[in-house]
């Protein structure tokens, strides 16, 4: 355990807590068992280390961080670590990347049952299945999902511009207040394009030059390791998955023709639909349905987007279409907290079954939402709201 303590101290010493993600305040850290799931690269490890640095800066004997891909676990079990830690006075165990440890759910359940005074926080892939793992943790565990930086978080982290969270109902009802606050601090449009290109993944701060290479590495790790390990994807189909993602990157938003896509990717219909769902859960794509409430497992989506705008720039083999970019941004920012559906009207999106939003450029008219009481235009290249026409960037203030 001394090896883990040494690594814990070294990691905390190199972790900055100058800026902390908004999720930090939403997590009920006193719960006995907490799961934080998210796609690779969104900042889960940093969140754990920042919490430790802020609340347990010099007490690894009381609160300990351990990554389950450590060589320590080649010779020791998680249960052994928990027993030693507890007997030496440990109170709070932070376990990173649990999906890399075989039988993680069973051992965490046993630790939870055997050491009622021990609190556990664990992180894992967004593919992590808490309900249907070897041991069902759903009744014991509070689960949180984490995604990349919002435009609001990007402005704070990258440019030192603190802006409060504006939930969607406030964005729609008080857009003038939001626009006034943000424009009083900066010219948001001067930073919006930078965010769309390189602002989603926090690892941008570690080096701009290799940013897209690192995104490609993240994508390859998901396709080559996480999907086979956590979803049972056959290794022989990994190349087909890469081909499928390349097709989607060049065509999104992909108006779905399953027969055509199946033929292009070399996959059967059922396998294709299953793999699309896996890629959605993994944070690579977003599947959009016209009626999410009645979606059956094998129903085809109406549209397919890449999960975030940075993926478009990293993976698209041609110039990124501005209309696609705008829609991908809005979908990404709002889907984190809201039910997003393909609008059965002429507009782009229905949100929570209540609001209809059409996305477009500065000159976008309102005919798509004309006559709709809760219809809005998300307009790019604008600084202030006019009536139901709200700047597109304003929808990036939700978290």
Rosetta blueprint (number, residue, H / E / L):
1 X L
2 X H
3 X H
4 X H
5 X H
6 X H
7 X H
8 X H
9 X H
10 X H
11 X H
12 X H
13 X H
14 X L
15 X L
16 X L
17 X L
18 X L
19 X L
20 X L
21 X L
22 X L
23 X H
24 X H
25 X H
26 X H
27 X L
28 X L
29 X L
30 X L
31 X L
32 X L
33 X E
34 X E
35 X E
36 X E
37 X E
38 X E
39 X L
40 X L
41 X L
42 X L
43 X L
44 X H
45 X H
46 X H
47 X H
48 X H
49 X H
50 X H
51 X H
52 X H
53 X H
54 X H
55 X H
56 X L
57 X L
58 X L
59 X L
60 X L
61 X L
62 X L
63 X E
64 X E
65 X E
66 X E
67 X E
68 X L
69 X L
70 X L
71 X L
72 X H
73 X H
74 X H
75 X H
76 X L
77 X L
78 X H
79 X H
80 X H
81 X H
82 X H
83 X H
84 X H
85 X H
86 X H
87 X H
88 X L
89 X L
90 X L
91 X L
92 X E
93 X E
94 X E
95 X E
96 X E
97 X L
98 X H
99 X H
100 X H
101 X L
102 X L
103 X L
104 X H
105 X H
106 X H
107 X H
108 X H
109 X H
110 X H
111 X H
112 X H
113 X H
114 X H
115 X L
116 X L
117 X L
118 X L
119 X E
120 X E
121 X E
122 X E
123 X E
124 X E
125 X E
126 X L
127 X L
128 X L
129 X L
130 X L
131 X L
132 X L
133 X L
134 X L
135 X L
136 X L
137 X L
138 X L
139 X L
140 X L
141 X L
142 X E
143 X E
144 X E
145 X E
146 X E
147 X L
148 X L
149 X L
150 X L
151 X H
152 X H
153 X H
154 X H
155 X H
156 X H
157 X H
158 X H
159 X H
160 X L
161 X L
162 X L
163 X L
164 X L
165 X L
166 X L
167 X L
168 X H
169 X H
170 X H
171 X H
172 X H
173 X H
174 X L
175 X H
176 X H
177 X H
178 X H
179 X H
180 X H
181 X H
182 X H
183 X H
184 X H
185 X H
186 X L
187 X L
188 X L
189 X H
190 X H
191 X H
192 X H
193 X H
194 X H
195 X H
196 X H
197 X H
198 X H
199 X L
200 X L
201 X L
202 X H
203 X H
204 X H
205 X H
206 X H
207 X L
208 X L
209 X L
210 X L
211 X H
212 X H
213 X H
214 X H
215 X H
216 X H
217 X H
218 X H
219 X H
220 X H
221 X H
222 X H
223 X H
224 X H
225 X H
226 X H
227 X H
228 X H
229 X H
230 X H
231 X H
232 X L
233 X L
234 X L
235 X H
236 X H
237 X H
238 X H
239 X H
240 X H
241 X H
242 X H
243 X H
244 X H
245 X H
246 X H
247 X H
248 X H
249 X H
250 X H
251 X H
252 X L
253 X L
254 X E
255 X E
256 X L
257 X L
258 X H
259 X H
260 X H
261 X H
262 X H
263 X H
264 X H
265 X H
266 X L
267 X L
268 X L
269 X H
270 X H
271 X H
272 X H
273 X H
274 X H
275 X H
276 X H
277 X H
278 X H
279 X H
280 X H
281 X H
282 X L
283 X L
284 X L
285 X E
286 X E
287 X E
288 X E
289 X L
290 X L
291 X L
292 X H
293 X H
294 X H
295 X L
296 X L
297 X L
298 X L
299 X L
300 X L
301 X L
302 X L
303 X E
304 X E
305 X E
306 X E
307 X L
308 X L
309 X H
310 X H
311 X H
312 X H
313 X H
314 X H
315 X H
316 X L
317 X L
318 X L
319 X L
320 X L
321 X L
322 X H
323 X H
324 X H
325 X H
326 X H
327 X H
328 X H
329 X H
330 X H
331 X H
332 X H
333 X H
334 X H
335 X H
336 X L
337 X L
338 X L
339 X L
340 X E
341 X E
342 X E
343 X L
344 X L
345 X L
346 X L
347 X L
348 X L
349 X E
350 X E
351 X E
352 X L
353 X L
354 X L
355 X E
356 X E
357 X E
358 X E
359 X E
360 X E
361 X L
362 X L
363 X L
364 X L
365 X L
366 X L
367 X H
368 X H
369 X H
370 X L
371 X L
372 X L
373 X L
374 X L
375 X E
376 X E
377 X E
378 X E
379 X E
380 X L
381 X L
382 X L
383 X L
384 X L
385 X L
386 X E
387 X L
388 X L
389 X E
390 X E
391 X E
392 X H
393 X H
394 X H
395 X H
396 X H
397 X L
398 X L
399 X L
